[in-house]
Amino acid sequence: MRKLELHWKILIGMVLGILFGFGMTQISWGADFVNDWINPLGTIFVKLLKLIAIPLILASLVKGISDLKDISKFRNIGLRTIATYIGTTVVAITIGLLLVNVLKPGNGISNETIAKLTETYSNDGGVTSKLEEASKQKNSGPLQFLEDMVPDNAFSALSDNSLMLQVIFFTIFLGISMLLIGEKRAKPLKDFFDALNDVVLKMVDLIMLTAPVAVFALLANVVVSSGDPDLLFALLKYAGVVVLGLFLMIVFYALVVSGFTKYNPLTFLSKMSPAQLLAFSTSSSAATLPVTMERVEEHIGVDKEVSSFVLPVGATINMDGTSLYQGVAAVFISQALGFDLTFADQLTIVLTALLASIGSAAVPGAGMVMLVIVLESIGFPPDKLAIGLALIFAVDRPLDMCRTVVNVTGDACVSMMVAKSVGKLGKPRIKNWDDHYQEVK
């Protein structure tokens, strides 16, 4: 009997999780049961992925840089990566703004719905915390993101998943320094990181064995913790515009992969599907990063020299799905609350969303913090910010899941483009969790 592919197992787990979640909503104790006995399985899985994210970045990036043996190659990869990420983000924001201006989802929201959403969510802890976090970021200096990128304690940075850029900075600094002391003297350290890289990738394989059960738990919890169905339905047009824009971005990536790398776009999407499904379930690019790296390197054929830099950087600064959502959300809120936007305001949205995406954390909910910054950049009334966030808060979680899929797919697409441009896109080298099991059995 043919072995069922991993993405099909994950998909089955997702469908069963959604059905189970809906079933539990019909029982008085169902939500508590899911929260107490089912959700912990998903939480453990996400923790395991986050556990290995920093060791994977450290090992793979040092290995990738030390394998280059030429600093100029690293410079070429770095410049192409940043330029491509900026380009795809601008495309994403533009698609979002075009759709929201043509379809005008905010014009269909009644005053009664606005009042009910405001009453339900404007004083919600999630909304107020996003406003507070955005206020902190707004008051920082223009070069704060550069300052935040440089750690003052490497071990402190390595112990905190939210400091991904600091880890990348330290790791690049370490890798370049290893190149500069010469291959012979760097060999013991290089051998250590090579072995660590192999071990962490094996940990990814083992963790992924539990993925179908984990996504069942995660999706069941999302369903039982969702808000008022009537409010969700009222925001269906807005959510539909965001999802349509995200779908068009996936189509854009497929066309780019086909045109630039000559790789079959359907095969690309098929190979990336486990990472996409996990991104949907966890709403976190950072948590999905180990799986993204494994799929891109082993199943698509991107060389580690490229993927080890492009993907960790992408998980931190490439937020195509989030940026598209911000463009749609900012205009939707303005339409619903009668705040007129000029063409210059919309250009400001493009620029601010682009800059905000660079410093955004790759974790659930970071997009709403960025949205506050975008709204303030176009002069949106401060007293209406809480109302604006309350308008979209009800559907933020499911949309966050969708836009994380786009973020992860964009990372993979750019890694293929950069790899192709420097001659580092080869044949897949698939490894299984039990490749060496017979040796230790």
C-alpha positions in Angstrom: 0.0 0.0 0.0 1.3 3.4 -1.0 2.4 5.6 2.0 0.2 8.7 2.4 2.1 11.9 1.8 2.6 14.2 4.8 0.6 17.1 3.4 -2.4 14.8 3.0 -2.1 13.6 6.6 -1.9 17.3 7.8 -4.9 18.2 5.7 -6.9 15.4 7.1 -5.9 16.5 10.6 -7.1 20.0 9.8 -10.5 19.0 8.5 -11.1 16.6 11.4 -10.0 19.4 13.8 -12.5 21.9 12.3 -15.3 19.3 12.4 -14.5 18.3 16.0 -14.3 21.9 17.0 -17.7 22.7 15.6 -19.1 19.6 17.3 -17.7 20.7 20.6 -19.4 24.2 20.2 -22.7 22.4 20.4 -21.9 21.0 23.9 -22.0 23.2 27.0 -18.6 21.8 28.3 -17.1 21.4 24.8 -15.0 24.6 24.7 -13.5 23.8 28.2 -12.8 20.2 27.1 -10.9 21.4 24.0 -9.0 24.0 25.9 -8.0 21.6 28.7 -7.4 18.3 26.9 -6.9 19.0 23.1 -5.2 22.4 22.8 -2.1 21.4 24.9 -1.1 19.0 22.1 -1.0 21.8 19.6 0.8 24.1 22.0 3.5 21.5 22.7 4.0 21.0 18.9 4.5 24.8 18.4 6.9 25.0 21.4 9.0 22.2 19.8 9.2 24.1 16.5 10.2 27.3 18.4 12.7 25.2 20.5 14.8 24.4 17.4 14.3 27.6 15.4 17.3 29.4 16.9 19.7 26.4 16.9 18.7 25.8 13.3 19.4 29.4 12.2 22.7 29.4 14.1 23.9 26.1 12.6 22.6 26.5 9.1 23.7 30.1 8.6 27.2 29.5 10.0 27.4 26.4 7.7 26.1 28.3 4.7 28.5 31.3 5.1 31.6 29.1 5.9 30.9 27.0 2.9 31.0 30.1 0.6 34.8 30.6 1.1 34.3 34.0 -0.5 32.7 37.0 1.2 31.7 38.6 -2.1 29.3 35.7 -2.8 27.6 36.4 0.5 27.3 40.1 -0.4 25.6 39.2 -3.7 23.1 36.9 -2.0 22.3 39.5 0.7 21.7 42.4 -1.7 19.5 40.3 -4.0 17.6 38.9 -1.1 16.7 42.3 0.4 15.9 43.9 -3.0 13.6 40.9 -3.9 11.8 41.0 -0.6 11.1 44.7 -1.0 9.8 44.2 -4.5 7.4 41.4 -3.5 6.1 43.4 -0.5 5.4 46.4 -2.8 3.5 44.1 -5.1 1.5 42.7 -2.2 0.5 46.1 -0.8 -0.5 47.3 -4.3 -2.7 44.3 -5.0 -4.4 44.9 -1.6 -5.1 48.6 -2.3 -6.4 47.9 -5.8 -8.9 45.3 -4.6 -10.1 47.3 -1.6 -10.6 50.5 -3.7 -12.5 48.6 -6.5 -14.7 46.4 -4.2 -15.2 48.9 -1.4 -16.1 46.4 1.4 -16.3 49.2 4.0 -19.3 50.8 2.3 -21.5 47.8 3.2 -21.1 48.0 6.9 -24.1 49.4 8.7 -24.0 51.8 11.7 -25.6 49.1 13.8 -22.8 46.6 13.0 -20.2 49.3 13.7 -21.8 50.0 17.1 -22.0 46.3 18.0 -18.4 45.6 17.0 -17.2 48.7 18.9 -19.2 47.7 22.0 -17.8 44.1 21.8 -14.2 44.7 21.0 -13.0 48.3 21.6 -12.2 47.6 25.3 -10.9 44.1 24.6 -7.5 43.4 26.1 -6.2 42.4 22.6 -7.1 45.7 21.1 -5.7 47.8 23.9 -2.4 45.9 24.0 -1.9 46.4 20.3 -2.5 50.2 20.7 0.1 50.3 23.5 2.7 48.3 21.6 2.2 50.5 18.5 2.6 53.6 20.6 6.0 52.3 21.8 7.2 51.6 18.3 5.9 55.0 17.0 8.0 56.9 19.6 11.2 55.2 18.7 13.8 56.9 16.5 14.2 56.5 12.7 17.2 54.2 13.1 15.8 52.2 16.0 15.4 49.1 13.9 19.2 49.1 13.2 20.0 49.6 16.9 17.6 46.8 17.8 19.4 44.5 15.3 22.7 44.6 17.2 22.7 42.5 20.4 24.7 43.5 23.5 24.7 39.9 24.8 24.8 37.0 22.3 23.5 34.5 24.8 20.5 36.7 25.7 19.6 37.0 22.0 20.0 33.3 21.5 17.6 32.6 24.4 14.7 34.8 23.0 12.8 33.8 19.8 11.5 37.3 19.4 15.1 38.6 18.8 15.5 36.8 15.5 17.2 39.7 13.8 19.8 39.9 16.6 20.5 36.1 16.2 20.9 36.6 12.4 23.3 39.5 13.0 25.4 37.6 15.5 25.5 34.5 13.3 26.5 36.4 10.2 29.2 38.1 12.2 30.5 34.8 13.5 30.4 33.1 10.0 32.3 36.0 8.3 34.9 35.9 11.1 35.3 32.2 10.6 36.0 32.9 6.9 38.6 35.5 7.8 40.7 33.2 10.1 41.2 30.7 7.3 39.8 27.3 6.6 42.3 25.3 8.6 41.9 27.2 11.9 38.1 27.4 11.5 37.7 23.7 10.7 36.9 22.5 14.3 34.2 25.1 14.7 32.9 24.4 11.2 32.7 20.7 11.9 30.7 21.4 15.1 28.1 23.5 13.3 27.9 21.1 10.4 27.0 18.3 12.8 24.6 20.5 14.8 22.9 21.4 11.5 22.4 17.7 10.7 21.1 17.0 14.2 18.6 19.8 14.2 17.2 18.8 10.8 16.7 15.3 12.1 14.8 16.9 15.0 12.6 18.6 12.4 11.8 15.2 10.8 10.9 13.7 14.2 8.7 16.7 15.2 6.9 16.5 11.9 5.7 13.0 12.6 3.3 14.5 15.1 2.1 17.3 12.8 -1.3 15.8 11.8 -2.3 15.4 15.5 -1.0 18.9 16.3 -2.9 20.7 13.6 -6.1 18.8 14.6 -5.6 20.3 18.1 -4.8 23.8 16.9 -7.7 24.0 14.5 -10.2 22.6 17.0 -9.1 25.3 19.5 -9.5 28.1 16.9 -13.0 27.0 16.1 -14.2 26.8 19.8 -12.6 30.1 20.6 -14.0 32.1 17.7 -16.2 35.1 18.3 -19.9 35.9 17.7 -20.9 34.2 14.3 -23.2 37.1 13.5 -20.3 39.6 13.7 -18.1 37.3 11.7 -20.8 37.1 8.9 -21.1 40.9 8.9 -17.3 41.2 8.1 -17.5 38.5 5.4 -17.1 41.0 2.5 -14.0 42.5 4.1 -12.5 39.1 4.9 -13.3 38.0 1.3 -11.3 40.9 -0.1 -8.3 40.1 2.0 -8.5 36.4 1.1 -8.8 37.2 -2.6 -5.7 39.4 -2.4 -3.8 36.7 -0.6 -4.9 34.1 -3.2 -3.6 36.5 -6.0 -0.3 36.7 -4.2 0.0 32.9 -4.3 -0.7 33.1 -8.0 1.9 35.8 -8.4 4.5 33.6 -6.6 3.6 30.6 -8.8 4.1 32.7 -12.0 7.4 34.1 -10.7 8.7 30.6 -9.9 7.6 29.4 -13.3 9.0 32.3 -15.3 12.2 33.0 -13.4 13.3 29.6 -12.2 11.5 27.4 -14.9 10.3 25.2 -12.0 6.8 23.7 -12.3 4.6 26.0 -10.1 2.2 23.2 -9.1 5.2 21.1 -8.0 6.5 24.1 -6.0 3.1 24.5 -4.2 2.9 20.8 -3.6 6.4 20.6 -2.1 5.7 23.6 0.1 2.2 22.4 1.2 3.3 20.9 4.6 4.9 24.3 5.5 1.9 26.2 4.3 -0.5 24.1 6.3 1.6 24.5 9.4 1.8 28.2 8.8 -2.0 28.3 8.6 -2.4 26.3 11.8 0.2 28.2 13.9 -0.1 31.7 12.4 3.6 32.1 13.0 6.4 32.4 10.3 9.0 31.9 13.0 7.5 28.7 14.3 7.1 27.3 10.7 10.7 28.3 9.8 12.3 24.9 10.6 9.8 23.2 8.3 10.1 25.8 5.6 13.9 25.4 5.5 13.6 21.6 5.4 11.1 21.7 2.5 13.1 24.3 0.5 16.4 22.5 0.9 15.5 18.9 0.8 12.4 18.8 -1.4 13.0 21.7 -3.8 16.8 21.8 -4.1 17.8 25.2 -2.9 21.4 25.1 -1.7 22.0 25.7 2.0 24.3 28.6 1.2 21.2 30.5 0.0 18.4 29.1 2.1 20.3 29.5 5.4 20.4 33.3 4.9 17.3 34.0 2.8 14.7 32.1 4.9 15.6 33.3 8.4 15.8 36.9 7.1 12.5 36.4 5.3 10.7 35.0 8.4 11.7 38.3 10.1 11.3 41.0 7.4 9.3 39.6 4.6 5.6 40.0 5.5 3.9 40.1 2.1 0.6 38.7 3.4 0.6 41.0 6.4 1.4 44.0 4.3 -1.4 43.2 1.9 -3.8 42.9 4.8 -2.7 46.2 6.2 -3.4 48.0 3.0 -6.9 46.4 2.8 -7.7 46.9 6.5 -6.5 50.6 6.6 -8.8 51.5 3.6 -11.7 49.3 4.9 -11.6 51.1 8.3 -11.5 54.5 6.6 -14.4 53.6 4.3 -16.5 52.2 7.2 -15.9 55.3 9.4 -16.2 57.9 6.7 -12.5 59.0 6.7 -11.7 60.1 3.1 -8.3 59.0 1.7 -6.4 60.9 -1.0 -4.1 59.3 -3.5 -1.1 60.7 -1.4 -2.6 58.9 1.7 -2.6 55.6 -0.2 1.0 56.1 -1.3 1.8 56.7 2.4 0.1 53.4 3.2 2.4 51.6 0.7 5.6 53.2 2.2 4.6 52.8 5.8 3.4 49.2 5.5 6.7 48.4 3.7 8.8 49.9 6.5 6.7 48.5 9.2 7.0 45.0 7.8 10.8 45.1 8.3 10.5 45.4 12.0 7.4 43.3 12.6 7.7 40.2 14.7 7.0 36.9 13.0 4.4 35.9 15.6 0.6 35.8 15.7 -1.1 39.3 16.0 1.9 41.4 15.0 0.0 42.6 11.9 -2.5 44.6 14.0 0.4 46.5 15.7 1.7 47.4 12.3 -1.8 48.5 11.2 -2.0 51.1 14.0 1.3 52.6 12.8 -0.1 52.6 9.2 -3.3 54.3 10.3 -1.5 57.0 12.3 0.8 57.7 9.3 -2.3 58.9 7.2 -3.6 61.1 10.0 -6.4 58.8 11.2 -8.2 60.3 14.2 -6.5 59.0 17.4 -9.8 58.8 19.2 -11.2 56.4 16.5 -8.2 54.0 16.5 -9.7 51.6 19.0 -13.0 51.6 17.0 -11.0 50.9 13.8 -9.3 47.9 15.4 -12.5 46.7 16.9 -14.1 46.6 13.4 -11.7 44.0 12.2 -10.7 42.2 15.5 -13.4 39.6 15.1 -11.9 38.1 12.0 -8.2 38.9 12.7 -7.3 35.4 13.8 -8.5 33.5 10.7 -7.1 36.2 8.5 -3.8 36.0 10.4 -3.7 32.3 9.6 -4.2 32.9 5.9 -1.7 35.7 5.6 1.0 33.6 7.4 0.6 31.1 4.5 1.4 33.9 2.0 4.4 35.0 4.1 5.9 31.5 4.2 5.2 30.9 0.5 6.9 34.3 -0.3 10.0 33.3 1.6 10.3 30.1 -0.3 9.7 31.8 -3.7 12.4 34.4 -3.0 14.9 31.7 -1.9 14.3 29.9 -5.2 14.8 33.2 -7.2 18.0 34.1 -5.3 19.3 30.5 -5.6 18.6 30.5 -9.4 20.3 33.9 -9.9 23.6 32.6 -8.2 23.5 29.1 -9.7 22.5 27.4 -6.4 19.2 25.8 -7.4 19.9 22.0 -7.8 18.1 18.7 -7.3 16.2 17.8 -4.2 18.0 15.8 -1.5 15.2 14.2 0.6 16.1 12.9 4.0 13.8 10.8 6.2 13.7 10.5 10.0 14.7 6.8 9.9 17.6 7.0 7.3 20.1 5.8 9.9 17.7 4.0 12.2 19.1 0.6 11.3 22.6 1.6 12.5 21.4 2.3 16.0 18.4 -0.1 16.3 
